[in-house]
Amino acid sequence: MLFKEMKDYLTDNSSTVSLPGEHGYTALLEQVASHENEIRSIEESMTEIKDNMVTHTDLHDFMKLFDDAKSQEEILVLDGQPFKADLAYQKIYRRAKRKMIVIDDYINTKTLQHLAHAKSAVKVTIISDNKGGKPLRFREYQDFLTEYPGRVVTLTRSMNKAHDRYIILDHNTKDMKVYHCGASSKDAGRRITTITQLKDVDGYKEMVKDLLANPPLVLK
């Protein structure tokens, strides 16, 4: 605004402003216009940054959304929302009281990072054939156990029996919860997916029992 007013003043009072020749007057106008454009560019950049910032209100809305387990039975995660995806899985894992089972053929270090948000006393079982271009490695698994001492994480093969992904909290207890996940937790936020809490959990008890009887998953 200041540079615009200066340019307007110089233009309106060109006959009274004392400058070293016509060239100097024109150069000054061009310099003022250049600064005006620079200021406008900075203002536009600041507006764009502000529009894309995660505000305190956004975080509050996310926390409220995932804390309300009764009303939130489906969580839609859109492409380009890794923050929301991570928060969703972490919130679900925190709800486990004694044990948790993750059925997912595609796992890596991010899978373990999400599991770190479960209560330390919760016993975790991952049922997986560890597929994909960058599967979980033994050293990464050992590093996780070292970083989080006292954690119990058991690895079991799925034997190609599970196509979908599931999270089972407190299996075979009155607090049992089952979540169906459209994508692997390691990839959530890269594509559109939905995490759904299932109402009828009885039908999953035998399925989980059969999978738990599979041989151990051996990492390389």
N, C-alpha and C positions, 0 to 999 in steps of 0.2 A: 504493500500500500504506500509506504514511504517513497519508494523509487518511482512509483506511478505518479505521485503528486509532484515529485521533482521534475519528471519529464513533462508533465502538463504545464508546470510553471514556466519551464524553459521555452516550451513551444509558444505559449501565450505571450511571453515577454522577450521574444528574440531580439526586438529592436532596442531594448533597454539594458539587456545583460551584456556586460563588457567581457569579451573573450578575445584571445589572440587570433583574429581572422576567422573567416567562414569555416575553414577546415577544422579549427579547434572547437567551434560551436557544434559542428556535425559529429565530431568524434565524441564530444561529451554526451550528446543525445544517444549515440549508439552504445556508449558505456553504461549509461543509466538503464537503457532498454535491456542490455545483457544481464545486468544485475537483477532486474525485475523478473526476467525469465528464470534465472537461477533460483530466486526465492520461490517462485511459483512451482518449480520442479521439486524443491525440498518439501514444500507444503503438501504436494500430491503424494510424495513418498511417505511422509509421516502419516497421512490419512490412510494409505494402504496398509502400513504396519499396524496402525490402531485397529483397523477393521479385522485383521487376521490374528490379533492377540487373544490368548485365552485369559479371560478376566476372572476375578474372584467370584463373580456371579455365576459364570459358566461352571467353575469347579464346584460351587455349592449345589448347583442343579444336578450335576453328575452324582455327587455324593448322596444327595437326597433320593435320586432315582434308584440307585443300586442298594441303598440301605432298606428300602421299602420292599421286603421280600414278598409280602402278601399281594400287593397290587402289581408288581413287576414280574410277570411270568415269561415275557419275551423281551429280548434285548436285540435290537437291530443295530448292526455295526456296518457302516457304509465304507466304500472304498476311500482310502485316505484318512481313516480315523483310527490309527494305531493306539492313540492315547485312550480313547474310549474302550477299545478292545482289551488293552492291558488292564484297565481298571475293572472291567467286567469280570475277567477271569480271576483277578486277585480278590475281588469281593466274594465271589462264589467260594473260592478256596478257604477263605477265612470263616465260612459258615460251618465247616467240618468240625465236629466235636472230638471224635476219636479216630476215625479212619477215613481214607479217601482213595478212590480208584479212578484212574484216568485211562480211558480206552481210546487210543489214538495211534495209528500205524506210522505217523510222521512226527518225530520228536527231534529236538536238538537242545542246545543250551538255553534257549528262551523258554522252553517248556519247564526246565528246572528253575529258572528265574521266577516264573509265575508261582511255582510250588513253594518257593521260599516264603511266600506270604501266608501260608497256612500256619496254624498254631504249631509250635515246635514239638508238642507231644503227639500230634496226629501222625498215624502210620500211613504212609503213602505207597500205593502199588500202581505202577505204570504197566499196562498191558499193551504191547506193541510189537510189531515186526521190524521196527526201526528202518523204515524205507526212506527213499528220497535221495537227492544228490549229495546232501551233506548230513548224514545221520549222526546221532549222538555217539561220541567216542568214549572209551573207557576212561581216558585221562580226564576228560571234561566232567564225567560222572564223579570221579574221585575228587577232583578239585571242588566240586559242589559240596560233597560230604565233609571235606576238610574245612571249607568256609562256614558251613553250618553244622557244627558238631552236635551229635545227639539226634540228628534227623534219621528217620528210618525210611528208606526209599527202596522198595523191592521191584525188580524188573522181571516181567513175565511175558512170554511170547503170546501173540494173538493167533498164530497158526493160520492166518488168512481167513479167520472166521468172522471178523468184524469189518464191515465196510464203513459204517458211520462212526462218529466220534461221540463219546459220552463221558460225563463226569458223574460219579456216584459218591455221594456223601453218606457216611455212617450206614453202610450196607448191613441189611438184616437187623436193623434196630427201629424203634418207633420214630426216630428222627431221620430216617432214610429219605434222601432227596436224589432225583435223577435229572440231569440236564442233557439235552441233545444239542450238539454243537455242529453247525454247518461246515465249519472249517477247523483245521488244526490250530491250536492256540498259538503256535509259532508263526502262523501266517495271518492271523486275524488282523483286520485293518487294511489289508492289501486288496481285498475284494469284498463285495457285499456279502454278508453272512448274518445268520440269526442264531442266537443262543436261546433255547426254549426250556423252561422248567416243566417236566412232565408230571401230570397229576396221578396217573395210575402207575405206581412203582412196583406193585406185586409181581407183575409180569416180567420184571427185570431181575428178580432175585435168583432164579434158576440159571438164567443166562450168565449172570456174573459168576455164579458158583462154578459153572462149567469152564469158563475162561480162566478162573483162578487155578484150576487143576492142570493147566498147560505147563510145559517145562519152562525153566528160567530163560530169560533173554540174556545172551552173552554178548557183551560189547567188545568191539575190536580196538 
